[in-house]
């Protein structure tokens, strides 16, 4: 059966992986996959300092920073925005609450 599958799928390498207890057949492209491509940004998100290959890069939310200080500053900015957004939502909610009117007539 395996030979028949190999003939039918000449462009695929078919075989078993490791200790595959369920006997599941796996297929792989015959050509090697290209290496993953990493597109690194060229500057710090906050201060715009160029990022060089030999320097440490500090990440926060998939965003590069040149130093811990820049990363911390962005974290503080995001936290303040979040706090302000929550306060804005609370004020909008409280102002949109209908006021009870005594309709004793």
C-alpha positions as CSV (number, residue, x, y, z in Angstrom):
1,X,0.0,0.0,0.0
2,X,2.8,2.4,0.9
3,X,4.5,1.8,-2.5
4,X,1.2,2.6,-4.3
5,X,0.9,5.9,-2.3
6,X,4.5,6.8,-3.3
7,X,3.7,6.2,-7.0
8,X,0.5,8.3,-6.8
9,X,2.2,11.1,-5.0
10,X,5.7,11.3,-6.6
11,X,6.2,14.9,-5.5
12,X,5.6,14.0,-1.8
13,X,7.8,12.0,0.6
14,X,5.6,9.7,2.6
15,X,6.5,8.0,5.8
16,X,5.9,7.4,9.4
17,X,7.1,9.8,12.1
18,X,8.8,8.5,15.2
19,X,6.8,6.3,17.5
20,X,3.5,7.0,15.9
21,X,1.2,4.6,17.8
22,X,-1.9,5.3,15.7
23,X,0.0,4.4,12.5
24,X,-1.0,7.7,10.9
25,X,0.9,8.4,7.7
26,X,2.4,11.8,7.2
27,X,3.4,13.5,4.0
28,X,6.1,16.2,3.4
29,X,7.0,18.2,0.3
30,X,10.0,16.8,-1.4
31,X,11.7,20.2,-1.8
32,X,13.0,21.8,1.5
33,X,11.0,24.7,2.8
34,X,12.8,28.1,2.7
35,X,14.1,29.3,6.1
36,X,11.7,31.6,7.9
37,X,12.1,35.3,7.1
38,X,12.4,37.7,10.0
39,X,11.8,41.3,9.1
40,X,13.2,43.3,11.9
41,X,12.2,46.9,12.2
42,X,14.9,49.4,11.7
43,X,14.2,51.8,14.6
44,X,13.0,52.0,18.1
45,X,9.2,52.6,18.2
46,X,9.5,55.4,20.8
47,X,12.7,57.4,20.2
48,X,13.3,56.2,16.6
49,X,17.0,55.3,17.4
50,X,18.3,52.9,14.7
51,X,18.4,49.3,15.8
52,X,21.6,47.6,14.9
53,X,22.2,43.9,14.6
54,X,24.6,43.7,17.5
55,X,22.5,45.5,20.0
56,X,19.9,44.2,22.5
57,X,16.3,44.8,21.4
58,X,13.6,44.9,24.0
59,X,10.2,43.8,22.9
60,X,6.7,44.7,24.1
61,X,3.5,43.8,22.2
62,X,5.5,42.7,19.1
63,X,7.1,46.2,19.1
64,X,10.9,46.7,19.3
65,X,12.6,49.2,21.6
66,X,16.2,50.2,21.9
67,X,16.3,50.2,25.7
68,X,14.4,49.1,28.8
69,X,13.6,52.8,29.5
70,X,11.9,53.2,26.1
71,X,9.9,50.0,26.6
72,X,8.8,51.1,30.1
73,X,7.8,54.5,28.8
74,X,5.6,52.9,26.1
75,X,4.1,50.5,28.8
76,X,3.3,53.6,30.9
77,X,1.7,55.3,27.9
78,X,-0.5,52.3,27.1
79,X,-1.5,52.0,30.8
80,X,-2.5,55.6,31.0
81,X,-4.5,55.3,27.7
82,X,-6.3,52.2,29.1
83,X,-7.0,54.0,32.4
84,X,-8.3,57.1,30.6
85,X,-10.5,54.9,28.3
86,X,-12.0,53.1,31.3
87,X,-12.7,56.5,33.0
88,X,-14.3,57.8,29.8
89,X,-16.5,54.7,29.5
90,X,-17.5,55.0,33.1
91,X,-18.4,58.7,32.7
92,X,-20.4,58.0,29.5
93,X,-22.3,55.1,31.2
94,X,-23.1,57.2,34.3
95,X,-24.3,60.2,32.1
96,X,-26.5,58.0,30.0
97,X,-28.3,56.4,32.9
98,X,-31.9,57.6,32.9
99,X,-32.8,59.6,35.9
100,X,-35.8,58.7,37.9
101,X,-38.5,61.3,37.9
102,X,-41.1,61.4,40.6
103,X,-44.3,61.4,38.7
104,X,-46.6,61.7,41.7
105,X,-49.6,63.5,40.3
